[in-house]
Amino acid sequence: MMWGGYDGWGSGWGLGMIHGVLWWVLVVLGIVVLARMLGRGSSSAPMPMQQGAPPETALDILKKRYANGEIGKAEFEEKKRDLS
């Protein structure tokens, strides 16, 4: 109905307003949940350190890079001297 009729959702400041507020709350919650789910898959987030494990030193990282073949012996020795 066009004038003064009941539209099914309430009218004016009654149930219609509650429905509108509830709708926007659900939309915002959906966006927050979606953002968290997408952010969780990001590989740029720092990994938590293992409990009780000492932090890795620069020399440890350098040794791993040398062992993996990322750097050669000359570069390893040079950087090792720089760290000492």
Backbone as CSV, one residue per row, in Angstrom:
resi,resn,N_x,N_y,N_z,CA_x,CA_y,CA_z,C_x,C_y,C_z
1,MET,0.840,-1.181,0.000,0.000,0.000,0.000,0.877,1.233,0.000
2,MET,0.368,2.254,-0.550,1.170,3.439,-0.724,1.106,4.376,0.474
3,TRP,-0.058,4.586,1.040,-0.202,5.566,2.120,-0.704,4.881,3.382
4,GLY,0.147,4.876,4.411,-0.268,4.385,5.728,-0.384,2.887,5.824
5,GLY,0.066,2.177,4.826,-0.031,0.726,4.877,1.174,0.114,5.563
6,TYR,1.055,-1.128,5.909,2.140,-1.863,6.557,2.975,-2.519,5.466
7,ASP,4.267,-2.245,5.434,5.099,-2.739,4.333,5.773,-4.070,4.628
8,GLY,5.517,-4.657,5.752,6.092,-5.967,6.047,7.339,-5.917,6.907
9,TRP,8.068,-4.823,6.903,9.296,-4.713,7.687,9.120,-3.754,8.850
10,GLY,7.994,-3.247,9.041,7.785,-2.226,10.046,7.819,-0.887,9.359
11,SER,7.460,0.120,10.064,7.437,1.418,9.420,8.032,2.461,10.344
12,GLY,8.539,3.503,9.756,9.056,4.627,10.531,10.195,4.227,11.437
13,TRP,10.057,4.543,12.717,11.127,4.300,13.693,10.960,2.977,14.425
14,GLY,10.029,2.173,14.041,9.775,0.904,14.733,10.695,-0.199,14.266
15,LEU,10.089,-1.263,13.795,10.860,-2.437,13.369,11.721,-2.150,12.150
16,GLY,11.323,-1.212,11.326,12.111,-0.874,10.140,13.481,-0.335,10.500
17,MET,13.530,0.480,11.521,14.818,1.032,11.952,15.702,-0.068,12.538
18,ILE,15.117,-0.939,13.320,15.883,-2.048,13.900,16.412,-2.944,12.783
19,HIS,15.589,-3.201,11.799,16.010,-4.022,10.668,17.165,-3.362,9.917
20,GLY,17.096,-2.061,9.704,18.163,-1.353,9.001,19.478,-1.381,9.756
21,VAL,19.420,-1.151,11.058,20.635,-1.178,11.887,21.224,-2.581,11.897
22,LEU,20.363,-3.580,12.064,20.829,-4.968,12.078,21.485,-5.325,10.742
23,TRP,20.919,-4.869,9.641,21.478,-5.123,8.316,22.892,-4.563,8.213
24,TRP,23.098,-3.319,8.629,24.424,-2.702,8.517,25.434,-3.335,9.470
25,VAL,24.988,-3.777,10.638,25.882,-4.479,11.564,26.365,-5.774,10.920
26,LEU,25.456,-6.498,10.278,25.843,-7.746,9.621,26.782,-7.497,8.437
27,VAL,26.560,-6.435,7.700,27.441,-6.101,6.576,28.846,-5.791,7.083
28,VAL,28.958,-4.987,8.128,30.275,-4.624,8.677,30.962,-5.861,9.243
29,LEU,30.230,-6.708,9.963,30.829,-7.934,10.502,31.319,-8.848,9.375
30,GLY,30.569,-8.928,8.301,30.987,-9.734,7.165,32.280,-9.228,6.561
31,ILE,32.415,-7.915,6.444,33.634,-7.323,5.901,34.823,-7.606,6.822
32,VAL,34.619,-7.483,8.134,35.696,-7.741,9.099,36.140,-9.195,9.023
33,VAL,35.190,-10.121,8.976,35.529,-11.541,8.913,36.269,-11.849,7.611
34,LEU,35.809,-11.301,6.513,36.467,-11.515,5.226,37.897,-10.962,5.234
35,ALA,38.086,-9.783,5.801,39.420,-9.182,5.867,40.353,-10.034,6.718
36,ARG,39.853,-10.560,7.804,40.699,-11.423,8.655,41.071,-12.718,7.952
37,MET,40.112,-13.286,7.225,40.404,-14.529,6.515,41.432,-14.295,5.416
38,LEU,41.323,-13.198,4.698,42.277,-12.889,3.640,43.641,-12.539,4.225
39,GLY,43.669,-11.854,5.357,44.924,-11.473,5.995,45.666,-12.654,6.575
40,ARG,44.935,-13.688,6.954,45.555,-14.859,7.550,46.399,-15.620,6.536
41,GLY,46.043,-15.576,5.276,46.772,-16.296,4.246,48.023,-15.568,3.781
42,SER,48.259,-14.377,4.287,49.400,-13.584,3.863,50.690,-14.190,4.379
43,SER,51.691,-14.302,3.491,52.971,-14.874,3.902,53.900,-13.816,4.493
44,SER,53.489,-12.547,4.449,54.349,-11.498,4.970,54.237,-11.353,6.485
45,ALA,53.285,-12.037,7.092,53.133,-11.964,8.534,54.303,-12.690,9.195
46,PRO,54.864,-12.102,10.234,56.002,-12.750,10.885,55.576,-14.027,11.590
47,MET,56.430,-15.021,11.509,56.162,-16.283,12.178,56.527,-16.150,13.653
48,PRO,55.704,-16.679,14.545,56.046,-16.596,15.960,57.264,-17.464,16.269
49,MET,58.092,-16.963,17.176,59.285,-17.723,17.546,58.877,-18.927,18.380
50,GLN,59.635,-20.003,18.258,59.363,-21.187,19.052,59.686,-20.887,20.502
51,GLN,58.916,-21.459,21.377,59.115,-21.236,22.806,60.435,-21.860,23.243
52,GLY,61.285,-21.092,23.870,62.533,-21.603,24.412,63.691,-21.633,23.423
53,ALA,63.449,-21.401,22.148,64.525,-21.422,21.163,65.245,-20.073,21.182
54,PRO,66.589,-20.091,21.215,67.316,-18.821,21.200,67.160,-18.134,19.844
55,PRO,67.181,-16.823,19.812,67.060,-16.128,18.529,68.263,-16.431,17.635
56,GLU,68.006,-16.453,16.332,69.050,-16.762,15.360,69.972,-15.552,15.194
57,THR,71.271,-15.789,15.249,72.231,-14.694,15.099,72.512,-14.475,13.614
58,ALA,73.154,-13.355,13.315,73.516,-13.044,11.934,74.491,-14.084,11.393
59,LEU,75.383,-14.567,12.244,76.343,-15.581,11.811,75.637,-16.893,11.479
60,ASP,74.625,-17.248,12.242,73.841,-18.455,11.953,73.171,-18.350,10.579
61,ILE,72.599,-17.189,10.309,71.938,-16.969,9.020,72.957,-17.040,7.889
62,LEU,74.129,-16.448,8.108,75.192,-16.466,7.105,75.640,-17.901,6.823
63,LYS,75.778,-18.700,7.859,76.179,-20.102,7.690,75.129,-20.876,6.909
64,LYS,73.857,-20.620,7.178,72.791,-21.301,6.442,72.811,-20.914,4.967
65,ARG,73.021,-19.636,4.686,73.071,-19.176,3.291,74.239,-19.831,2.547
66,TYR,75.363,-19.966,3.231,76.531,-20.611,2.621,76.245,-22.094,2.397
67,ALA,75.632,-22.726,3.377,75.308,-24.147,3.258,74.292,-24.410,2.149
68,ASN,73.381,-23.488,1.930,72.367,-23.642,0.875,72.901,-23.265,-0.502
69,GLY,74.097,-22.744,-0.564,74.681,-22.369,-1.837,74.239,-21.004,-2.342
70,GLU,73.636,-20.207,-1.482,73.188,-18.879,-1.886,74.362,-17.918,-2.068
71,ILE,75.431,-18.146,-1.308,76.622,-17.307,-1.413,77.842,-18.219,-1.541
72,GLY,78.890,-17.678,-2.119,80.123,-18.453,-2.295,81.046,-18.318,-1.089
73,LYS,82.176,-19.067,-1.157,83.126,-19.079,-0.041,83.738,-17.707,0.194
74,ALA,84.108,-16.999,-0.868,84.741,-15.683,-0.712,83.772,-14.697,-0.046
75,GLU,82.525,-14.703,-0.507,81.543,-13.793,0.094,81.258,-14.174,1.544
76,PHE,81.215,-15.496,1.809,81.000,-15.957,3.179,82.107,-15.463,4.104
77,GLU,83.370,-15.647,3.666,84.505,-15.224,4.494,84.505,-13.711,4.709
78,GLU,84.173,-12.951,3.657,84.143,-11.498,3.764,83.076,-11.028,4.774
79,LYS,81.905,-11.607,4.663,80.809,-11.199,5.555,81.061,-11.682,6.980
80,LYS,81.727,-12.825,7.092,82.075,-13.349,8.418,83.049,-12.404,9.109
81,ARG,84.034,-11.886,8.352,84.975,-10.910,8.912,84.239,-9.633,9.330
82,ASP,83.297,-9.203,8.489,82.539,-7.985,8.802,81.732,-8.132,10.089
83,LEU,81.255,-9.326,10.342,80.432,-9.549,11.546,81.279,-9.654,12.813
84,SER,82.533,-10.038,12.658,83.405,-10.221,13.838,83.901,-8.909,14.386
